[in-house]
Amino acid sequence: MARRIDVTGAGGVRLAAWEFGDPPKADADPPQDGPGGLPGVLLLHGLMGRASHWAPTARWLSARHRAVALDQRGHGRSDKPPRAAYTREAYVGDVEAALEQLRLGPAVLIGHAMGALTAWQLAAKRPDLVRGLVVCDMRASALGAASQREWTEWFGTWPVPFATLADVRKWFGEDDPRVERPNPARGEFFAEVMAESPDGWRPVFEPEQMLRSRETWVYDAHWEELAQVRCPTLVVRGLDGELGRAEAQEMVRVLPHGRYAEVADAGHFVHYDQPAAWRSAIAPFLDGLRHP
């Protein structure tokens, strides 16, 4: 059963954090490093995602960690104020506030795509709050103006409202022009970010806010901040994802304590495409953090 924890983010934005597994039994509450204690993990979804995308990972982690997934501003059940900041500073400030209010730090941050960028930017800013980092399919290079235009055009192709969730799954898993071959996991991923409205199924986020969020990082490279991350960091890519092998390995080289893993038969949504292989890829790294 999911348990919601309300958090106040940067600028007073209300955020929803979630525990999806039974809290681990430990002598210390909240969990602390050391005898009898268990480390905290904060899971950060990517752009357009939501905390529930991490539910299987969080349940798996909960046997040995206090695992919390955060709905970031503009996503999931968190607030979506139209006039709020959707900047890098705001997203990083939200995670900083969440770690402090949840008393999770120093925590392991596991981030997918934009959530991974937020995680390593916070690790560079507040090393005292982050003991380890997992970066899942996020590039450090600038993507540029053409990429932002493509995304703007892509949102315009969505046939919203969708009549049924089956239509959502089919469009994002098969009919979307960005899909090279049928991908049922992608369809399920997007079905989780839809909500029923009087005229059909629509995304729980505002596309305009997603584009505003994306434009705050898409034009810049983020190598300098990556080099400032001092904690052990695992860079994970799907073999068919958006992060290429050469760039991923360069990220590992730039990181002071970087390691590399890849998941076969996985695209951008690595943890969603191949959950068992994803767990196998990150388990040795997490074990190493517990028993250095």
C-alpha positions in Angstrom: 0.0 0.0 0.0 1.3 3.5 -0.9 1.8 6.0 1.9 1.8 9.7 1.0 4.0 12.1 2.9 3.5 15.8 2.2 6.7 17.9 1.7 7.1 21.7 1.2 9.4 22.4 -1.6 11.2 25.6 -2.8 9.0 28.6 -2.8 6.3 26.8 -0.7 5.2 24.4 -3.5 3.5 21.4 -2.0 5.0 18.1 -3.0 3.9 14.5 -2.6 6.4 11.9 -1.5 5.5 8.2 -1.4 6.6 5.0 0.3 5.4 2.0 -1.6 6.8 -0.8 0.6 6.6 -1.6 4.2 9.1 0.4 6.2 12.1 -1.7 7.1 12.5 -2.8 10.7 15.4 -1.1 12.3 16.4 0.1 15.7 16.8 3.7 14.5 13.9 5.9 13.4 14.6 7.6 11.0 17.2 5.1 9.6 20.8 6.2 10.1 24.0 4.7 8.9 25.7 2.5 11.4 24.9 -0.6 13.5 21.2 -1.4 13.3 20.5 1.5 10.9 19.4 1.5 7.3 20.2 4.1 4.7 17.6 6.2 2.9 17.0 6.3 -0.8 15.2 9.0 -2.7 13.9 8.1 -6.2 13.4 10.9 -8.8 11.4 10.3 -11.9 12.1 12.1 -15.3 10.2 14.7 -17.2 6.5 13.7 -17.5 7.0 10.9 -15.0 5.6 10.3 -11.6 6.6 8.6 -8.3 4.5 5.5 -9.0 6.9 4.6 -11.9 9.3 3.7 -9.2 6.9 1.6 -7.2 8.5 -1.8 -8.1 12.0 -0.5 -7.4 10.9 1.1 -4.2 9.3 -2.1 -2.9 12.4 -4.1 -3.8 14.6 -1.5 -2.0 12.4 -1.4 1.1 13.7 -4.7 2.5 17.0 -2.9 3.3 16.4 0.8 2.9 13.9 3.5 3.6 12.9 4.1 0.0 10.9 7.2 -0.9 9.8 8.4 -4.3 9.0 12.0 -5.0 6.4 13.5 -7.3 8.4 16.5 -8.5 6.7 19.9 -9.0 4.3 19.9 -11.9 4.1 16.1 -11.9 1.9 13.4 -10.3 0.1 14.5 -7.2 2.4 17.4 -6.4 1.2 21.0 -7.0 1.4 22.5 -10.5 1.2 26.3 -9.8 1.0 28.1 -13.2 3.3 30.9 -11.9 5.7 28.8 -10.0 9.4 28.5 -11.0 10.2 25.5 -13.2 13.9 26.1 -13.1 16.8 23.9 -12.3 17.3 25.8 -9.1 13.6 25.1 -8.1 13.8 21.3 -8.9 17.1 21.0 -7.0 15.7 23.0 -4.1 12.7 20.7 -3.9 14.9 17.7 -3.5 17.1 19.4 -1.0 14.0 20.3 1.1 12.6 16.8 0.7 15.7 15.1 2.0 15.8 17.4 5.0 12.1 17.2 5.9 12.0 13.4 5.4 15.3 13.1 7.4 16.7 10.8 4.7 20.2 12.3 4.3 22.8 11.4 3.6 20.8 9.3 1.1 21.3 7.4 -2.1 19.7 9.3 -5.0 18.4 7.3 -7.9 17.2 9.4 -10.8 15.9 8.8 -14.3 16.5 11.3 -17.1 15.7 14.8 -15.7 15.5 13.4 -12.2 19.1 12.1 -12.7 20.3 15.6 -13.6 18.5 17.0 -10.5 20.2 14.4 -8.4 23.7 15.1 -9.6 23.2 18.8 -9.4 22.2 18.4 -5.8 25.1 16.1 -5.1 27.4 18.7 -6.4 25.7 21.4 -4.3 25.1 19.5 -1.0 27.5 16.6 -0.7 26.5 16.2 2.9 23.1 15.1 1.8 24.1 12.5 -0.8 26.1 9.3 -0.1 25.6 7.7 -3.5 24.1 8.4 -6.8 22.5 6.3 -9.6 22.2 8.2 -13.0 19.7 6.4 -15.3 19.8 7.3 -19.0 20.5 11.1 -18.8 23.0 12.9 -21.0 25.5 15.5 -19.8 25.8 17.1 -23.2 23.6 20.0 -24.4 20.7 18.8 -26.6 20.2 22.2 -28.3 17.4 24.2 -29.8 16.4 21.7 -32.4 15.6 19.1 -29.7 13.3 21.6 -27.9 11.5 22.4 -31.1 11.0 18.6 -31.7 9.5 18.2 -28.3 7.1 21.2 -28.9 6.0 19.6 -32.2 5.7 16.2 -30.6 3.3 17.4 -27.9 1.2 18.9 -30.8 0.8 15.4 -32.3 -0.8 13.8 -29.2 -4.4 12.9 -30.0 -5.8 14.2 -26.7 -8.2 13.5 -25.2 -7.8 9.7 -25.5 -11.1 7.8 -25.4 -9.8 5.0 -23.2 -6.6 3.9 -21.5 -6.3 1.2 -24.1 -6.0 4.0 -26.7 -3.3 5.6 -24.6 -1.3 2.4 -24.5 -1.7 1.8 -28.2 -0.7 5.3 -29.3 2.4 5.6 -27.0 3.4 2.0 -27.5 2.8 1.7 -31.3 1.4 4.7 -33.1 3.5 7.5 -31.8 5.9 8.5 -34.7 8.7 8.5 -32.2 8.3 4.7 -31.7 10.4 2.7 -34.0 8.9 -0.7 -33.1 6.1 -1.7 -30.7 7.0 -1.0 -27.1 4.2 -2.1 -24.7 6.2 -0.9 -21.7 6.3 2.6 -23.1 2.5 2.5 -23.5 2.1 1.4 -19.9 4.5 4.2 -18.8 2.3 6.9 -20.3 -0.9 5.2 -19.2 0.2 5.9 -15.6 0.4 9.6 -16.2 -3.1 10.0 -17.6 -6.2 10.9 -15.6 -9.9 10.6 -16.6 -11.7 13.9 -17.4 -15.2 14.5 -18.6 -14.1 14.3 -22.3 -11.6 11.5 -22.0 -8.1 10.7 -20.7 -5.6 13.6 -20.4 -2.1 13.9 -18.9 -1.9 14.8 -15.2 0.7 17.4 -16.2 0.5 20.6 -18.3 2.6 20.1 -21.4 3.5 23.8 -21.3 5.0 23.4 -17.9 7.0 20.4 -19.1 8.4 22.5 -22.0 9.3 25.3 -19.5 11.0 22.7 -17.3 13.0 21.2 -20.2 14.1 24.5 -21.6 16.0 25.3 -18.4 18.5 22.5 -19.0 18.3 21.4 -22.7 20.5 24.3 -24.0 23.4 23.7 -21.6 25.9 21.0 -21.0 26.3 19.7 -17.4 29.8 18.2 -17.4 31.2 20.7 -14.9 28.5 19.8 -12.2 29.1 16.1 -12.9 32.8 16.6 -12.2 31.9 18.1 -8.8 30.0 15.0 -7.6 32.3 13.4 -4.9 30.2 10.4 -4.0 30.2 7.0 -5.7 28.1 7.2 -8.8 26.7 4.6 -11.1 25.8 5.6 -14.7 23.2 3.2 -16.2 22.0 3.2 -19.8 19.6 1.2 -21.8 21.2 -0.4 -24.8 18.6 1.4 -27.0 18.2 4.4 -24.8 19.0 8.1 -25.3 22.4 8.0 -23.6 25.0 6.6 -26.0 27.7 4.3 -24.8 30.6 6.6 -25.6 29.0 9.6 -23.8 28.1 7.3 -20.8 31.6 6.1 -20.5 32.9 9.7 -20.8 30.6 10.6 -17.9 32.1 7.8 -15.9 35.6 9.1 -16.7 34.6 12.7 -15.6 33.0 11.5 -12.4 35.6 11.3 -9.6 34.1 7.9 -8.4 32.1 6.8 -11.5 31.1 3.3 -12.5 29.2 2.0 -15.5 26.4 -0.4 -16.2 24.1 -1.1 -19.2 20.9 -3.0 -19.5 20.2 -5.0 -22.7 16.8 -4.9 -24.4 16.0 -1.6 -22.7 15.2 1.8 -24.1 15.0 5.1 -22.3 12.7 3.8 -19.6 15.3 1.4 -18.4 13.7 0.6 -15.0 10.3 0.2 -16.6 11.4 -1.8 -19.7 13.5 -4.4 -17.9 12.8 -4.3 -14.1 14.7 -7.5 -13.2 17.7 -6.6 -15.3 17.6 -3.1 -13.9 17.7 -4.4 -10.3 20.5 -6.7 -11.2 22.5 -3.8 -12.6 22.2 -1.6 -9.6 22.2 -4.2 -6.8 26.1 -4.6 -6.6 26.5 -0.8 -6.5 24.0 -0.4 -3.7 25.5 -3.3 -1.8 28.9 -1.7 -2.1 27.6 1.5 -0.5 26.3 -0.5 2.5 29.5 -2.5 2.8 32.4 -0.4 1.4 
